[in-house]
Amino acid sequence: RLASAWIPILEELERRTGHRFVMSGTPDIPAFEDAFRRGAFDFAYMNPYHAVMAHDHQGYLPLLRDGGRQLFGILVVARDGGIDDPAQLAGKQVAFPAPNALGASLMIRSDLAQRFGIDCVPVYAATHSSAYLNVLLGRSAAAGGVMATFTAQPETVRNGLRIIHETQRVPPHPVVAHPRVSEEVREEVRRAFLDMAHDAEGQAALDRVPFREIVTATMEDYQPLRDMNLERFVE
């Protein structure tokens, strides 16, 4: 799925900039975090809090993001499970896809602790789909997720779950560049992405990420994340 979304974009970037791009993946989120902390990528697409972490560790700089949507976490429970308020989850098991998934884990855990004043028992299911299934199968009382992955679930999964909380909205995933990449090349890549939005073929490629309305991004866009004190939940 990642290759089908990104390889056409990389081919477009090569055509528009004259530079060569090689897609590089990792097997899971923790491995991705280790890689960007080491500065393994020249360019990367990452969640907003990862962008904060990457900036602090290596000086990665946001280049672009989707200006047509915002990121937020959702908390789901079994439709007929009798839980209506996040405060009812005190001491109960809650499934998350990964410790440092932003909307699905960090922002939900922050809200449970700081807004609702409760401690839950986190379990990490490796994927959003597995977290939702944990609830559907009765293994967890609730699960953290995001709207995009929730709506992508089969109808039988969606119909068995209910959203009881949504977090604050933040700007979505940016494309970031390592500072070792020259300013000239960074700007060439930024301009190529922005130019892609002006023709049907380019926008069709961007839609697969999705970038519905691609805009320039800066580190200031993600300052609100620093104010949430999410670092206490990072593992």
Secondary structure, 3 states (H helix, E strand, C coil): CHHHHHHHHHHHHHHHHCCCCCCCCCCCHHHHHHHHHCCCCCEEECCHHHHHHHHHHHCCEEEEEECCCCECEEEEEECCCCCCCHHHHCCCEEEECCCCCHHHHHHHHHHHHHHCCCCCEEEECCCHHHHHHHHHCCCCCEEEEEHHHHHCCCHHHHHCEEEEEECCCECCCEEEECCCCCHHHHHHHHHHHHHHCCCHHHHHHHHCCCCCCEEECCHHHHHHHHCCCHHHHCC
